[in-house]
Amino acid sequence: MPTPRRAVVFVGFSGDWTRFLGRMDPDELVIFIEEPDVVRKRKVRDQLASLNCAWQLIEWEHQSPGAADAFVAAFGDLRAVAVVPALEYAVPFAARLAERYGLPGAGLGAALVLRDKSVLRRVSAAAGIANPVSREVRSLEEVRGFVAEHGLPAILKPADLQASLGTYVLTSEAELPTAWEQAHDQSDGSAFLPDRQTVSRMLVETFVKGTEFSVELLVSDGECLFGNVTGKQLFAGPYPVESGHTVPADIPGDVSARLLLATQRLIDALAFRTGFIHAEWIVADGVPYLVEAAGRLAGDMIMPLINHAYDTDMIAAFLDVMRGAPVSVPLPNRPSSRTAVQFVSVDAGKIEEVDGAEEARAVDGVLEAFIFAAPGDEVRELRNSFNRVAFASAAAATTGEALDAVREATDRMVIKIAPLSNDAAAQGSSTE
């Protein structure tokens, strides 16, 4: 019987990963594990067809309890050399699968805490990390009770979704019914969830007024090998959707050090072993308050920004640590340039025309520029990251110059839209 081929296992399918797979060892197999419903809804097989590597797709209900142990029972002879969480929802399965195959990983305990914002609040607060006041709520009346006790503004959000889905900044009691209804609307992110998914649990929290950042750490056996602080910008309005990022954040060194230290304390509290941490923070009066954290690579173009700013290959480094191998690329502690990304949103409507992507790419310093939307697409009002329609990223000697470049690039984009009726705008589909 032939010996099974060595395999790098990705749990969850992410199109962002496909651009890196051409550099994989040609003697290794790339295996994607994804939910059957997600494979169907996202047409994953069609997306994999053009990959320039040997691959296999295994359809498995990885978001179910005990799924990793059942997988090992079914595929015990699989020669996995690394297990990689490719999506937020895949983190616990990937951690347990790594444990079962004797490979580096976050650890199931840490992964389960990271996937539940309510549990993450309890654990991090017990470790002395600053958190907003947070309460799990099961009804609109319980939200009203929290607001009566703690006042407005407040944040309503699901405990276990991604991409700002369902998150609403409450500024008046009149908004409560709308916010409660929208918090339960998972339609924009439904392609990433199995059809059996139950309604998410809800949290209501006090609003922390400050400046937003994220911290990205590469961790091996509990030791931080690389750390970065990212500056975050949000679109205006009740939905806290990110409009852009700067890498590294243009802030004083002592603020950066406090954010990095707070994130190190977080991984210590979780006993997070090996992998990547993306933690979001708000700094208020000099104190970092935890927003949330994830045990996978950062999204929203942050990883390409890190690669360009630090002149490294963080994806290669991440795969190295997940294999238990020495890191094969340099991991500088200082950037060689400054990078930025800016996202674009439009009013709800039907896309009539898009143009200007090539003109945007021609701006000096621009790294990438892309328009997701296409003529005929219907877009919703901006409620979460899935509703954005374009982006541009750039590198320059200073943060200000990088921001100027992405602003000029997005200004060159033309996205013409025809308004929809109110009912159609509320039910329109995402363009991404």
Long-range contacts (C-beta under 8 A, 24 or more apart in sequence): 3-79, 4-77, 4-78, 4-79, 5-29, 5-54, 5-79, 6-79, 6-80, 6-81, 7-31, 7-56, 7-78, 7-79, 7-80, 7-81, 8-80, 8-81, 8-82, 8-84, 8-319, 9-33, 9-78, 9-80, 9-82, 9-83, 9-84, 9-94, 9-97, 10-84, 10-86, 11-62, 11-83, 11-84, 11-85, 11-86, 11-87, 11-90, 11-93, 11-94, 11-97, 12-62, 12-85, 12-86, 12-87, 12-89, 12-90, 12-94, 13-38, 13-39, 13-42, 13-44, 13-47, 13-48, 13-57, 13-86, 13-87, 14-86, 14-87, 15-47, 16-299, 16-303, 17-86, 18-47, 18-48, 18-51, 20-315, 21-51, 21-52, 21-53, 21-55, 22-51, 22-52, 22-53, 23-316, 24-53, 26-53, 26-54, 28-54, 28-81, 29-54, 29-55, 29-56, 30-54, 30-55, 30-56, 31-55, 31-56, 31-57, 31-58, 31-78, 31-80, 32-56, 32-57, 32-58, 32-86, 33-58, 33-60, 33-62, 33-71, 33-90, 33-93, 34-58, 34-59, 34-60, 34-62, 35-59, 35-60, 35-61, 35-62, 35-63, 35-193, 35-194, 36-60, 36-61, 36-194, 37-193, 37-194, 37-195, 37-196, 38-191, 38-192, 38-193, 38-194, 41-190, 41-191, 42-191, 42-192, 61-194, 62-90, 62-93, 63-89, 63-90, 63-93, 63-193, 63-194, 63-197, 67-93, 68-92, 68-93, 68-94, 68-96, 68-97, 68-100, 69-96, 69-100, 71-97, 72-97, 72-100, 72-101, 81-323, 82-319, 82-322, 82-323, 83-322, 84-318, 84-319, 84-322, 85-111, 85-275, 85-295, 85-296, 86-296, 87-192, 87-296, 88-115, 88-162, 88-294, 88-296, 89-115, 89-162, 89-192, 89-193, 90-296, 91-115, 91-294, 91-295, 91-296, 95-295, 98-322, 103-322, 103-323, 103-324, 104-220, 104-221, 104-273, 104-274, 104-275, 104-321, 104-322, 104-323, 104-324, 105-273, 105-274, 105-275, 105-322, 106-272, 106-273, 106-274, 106-275, 106-295, 107-270, 107-271, 107-272, 107-273, 109-270, 109-271, 110-267, 110-270, 110-271, 110-272, 110-273, 110-295, 111-295, 113-270, 114-270, 114-272, 114-293, 114-294, 114-295, 115-160, 115-295, 116-159, 116-160, 117-157, 117-158, 117-159, 117-160, 117-203, 117-292, 118-159, 118-201, 118-203, 120-290, 120-292, 120-293, 121-203, 121-290, 123-269, 123-270, 124-266, 124-269, 124-290, 126-269, 127-265, 127-266, 127-268, 127-269, 128-265, 129-262, 129-265, 129-266, 129-269, 129-288, 129-290, 130-287, 130-288, 130-289, 130-290, 131-289, 131-290, 132-205, 132-206, 132-207, 132-208, 132-289, 133-205, 133-206, 134-203, 134-204, 134-205, 134-206, 135-203, 135-204, 135-205, 136-201, 136-202, 136-203, 137-202, 137-203, 137-204, 138-201, 138-202, 140-176, 140-177, 140-180, 142-204, 143-176, 143-179, 143-180, 143-202, 143-204, 144-173, 144-176, 146-204, 147-173, 147-176, 147-204, 150-206, 151-206, 152-207, 153-207, 154-204, 154-205, 154-206, 154-207, 155-203, 155-204, 155-205, 155-206, 155-207, 155-240, 156-180, 156-183, 156-202, 156-203, 156-204, 157-183, 157-202, 157-203, 157-205, 158-183, 158-200, 158-201, 158-202, 158-203, 159-200, 159-201, 159-202, 159-203, 160-200, 160-201, 161-186, 161-189, 161-200, 162-189, 162-192, 162-294, 163-188, 163-189, 163-299, 163-384, 163-385, 163-386, 164-239, 164-240, 164-241, 164-242, 164-383, 164-384, 164-385, 165-189, 165-384, 165-386, 166-200, 166-202, 166-384, 167-239, 167-240, 167-384, 168-238, 168-239, 169-207, 169-238, 169-239, 169-240, 170-238, 171-238, 175-238, 179-238, 182-383, 187-429, 188-380, 188-383, 188-384, 188-386, 188-387, 188-430, 189-384, 189-386, 208-282, 208-284, 208-289, 209-282, 209-284, 210-282, 210-283, 210-284, 210-285, 210-289, 211-282, 211-283, 212-280, 212-281, 212-282, 212-291, 213-249, 213-251, 213-259, 213-280, 213-281, 213-282, 213-283, 213-288, 214-245, 214-278, 214-279, 214-280, 214-281, 214-298, 214-302, 215-259, 215-260, 215-262, 215-263, 215-277, 215-278, 215-279, 215-281, 216-276, 216-277, 216-278, 216-298, 216-302, 216-306, 217-260, 217-263, 217-264, 217-267, 217-276, 217-277, 217-279, 218-276, 218-314, 218-317, 218-318, 218-321, 218-331, 219-267, 219-272, 219-273, 219-274, 219-275, 219-276, 219-277, 219-321, 220-274, 220-321, 220-327, 221-273, 221-274, 222-267, 222-268, 222-271, 222-272, 222-273, 222-274, 224-260, 224-264, 224-267, 225-317, 225-321, 225-327, 225-331, 226-314, 226-317, 226-331, 226-333, 227-260, 227-263, 227-333, 228-306, 228-309, 228-310, 229-256, 229-259, 229-260, 230-298, 230-302, 230-305, 231-399, 232-280, 235-345, 235-382, 237-382, 239-382, 239-383, 239-384, 241-345, 241-382, 241-383, 241-384, 241-385, 241-387, 241-388, 242-300, 242-343, 242-385, 243-342, 243-343, 243-345, 244-340, 244-341, 244-342, 244-343, 244-403, 244-406, 245-300, 245-301, 245-302, 245-305, 245-340, 245-341, 246-305, 246-338, 246-339, 246-340, 246-399, 246-402, 246-403, 247-302, 247-305, 247-306, 247-309, 247-335, 247-338, 247-339, 247-340, 248-309, 248-335, 248-338, 250-338, 250-399, 250-400, 255-283, 255-286, 258-283, 258-286, 258-288, 259-283, 259-288, 262-288, 262-290, 263-293, 266-290, 266-293, 274-321, 274-322, 274-324, 275-318, 275-321, 275-322, 276-318, 278-302, 299-385, 300-341, 300-343, 300-385, 301-341, 301-368, 301-391, 301-393, 302-341, 304-367, 304-368, 304-393, 305-339, 305-340, 305-341, 305-393, 306-339, 308-337, 308-339, 308-367, 308-395, 309-335, 309-336, 309-337, 309-338, 309-339, 309-395, 310-334, 310-335, 310-336, 311-336, 311-337, 337-395, 337-396, 337-397, 337-402, 338-395, 338-396, 338-397, 338-398, 338-399, 338-401, 338-402, 339-367, 339-393, 339-394, 339-395, 339-396, 339-402, 340-393, 340-394, 340-399, 340-402, 340-403, 340-405, 340-406, 341-391, 341-392, 341-393, 341-394, 341-406, 342-391, 342-392, 342-393, 342-403, 342-406, 342-407, 342-409, 342-410, 343-388, 343-390, 343-391, 344-371, 344-388, 344-389, 344-390, 344-391, 344-410, 344-413, 344-415, 345-382, 345-387, 345-388, 345-389, 346-373, 346-379, 346-389, 346-415, 346-417, 347-381, 347-417, 347-419, 348-379, 348-380, 348-381, 348-419, 348-420, 348-425, 348-428, 349-378, 349-379, 349-417, 349-418, 349-419, 349-420, 349-425, 350-376, 350-377, 350-378, 350-379, 350-417, 350-418, 350-420, 351-375, 351-376, 351-377, 351-378, 351-379, 351-389, 351-415, 351-416, 351-417, 351-431, 352-416, 352-417, 352-418, 353-414, 353-415, 353-416, 354-413, 354-414, 354-415, 354-416, 355-413, 355-414, 356-412, 356-413, 356-414, 357-390, 357-413, 359-412, 359-413, 360-392, 360-409, 360-410, 360-412, 360-413, 361-409, 363-392, 363-394, 363-405, 363-408, 363-409, 363-412, 364-405, 365-394, 365-395, 365-396, 365-401, 365-402, 365-405, 366-392, 366-393, 366-394, 366-405, 366-406, 366-409, 367-393, 367-394, 367-395, 368-392, 368-393, 369-393, 369-409, 369-410, 369-413, 371-413, 371-415, 372-431, 372-432, 373-415, 373-431, 374-431, 377-429, 377-431, 378-420, 378-424, 378-428, 378-429, 379-417, 379-428, 379-430, 379-431, 380-425, 380-426, 380-428, 380-429, 380-430, 381-425, 386-430, 386-432, 387-430, 387-431, 388-432, 389-415, 389-431, 390-415
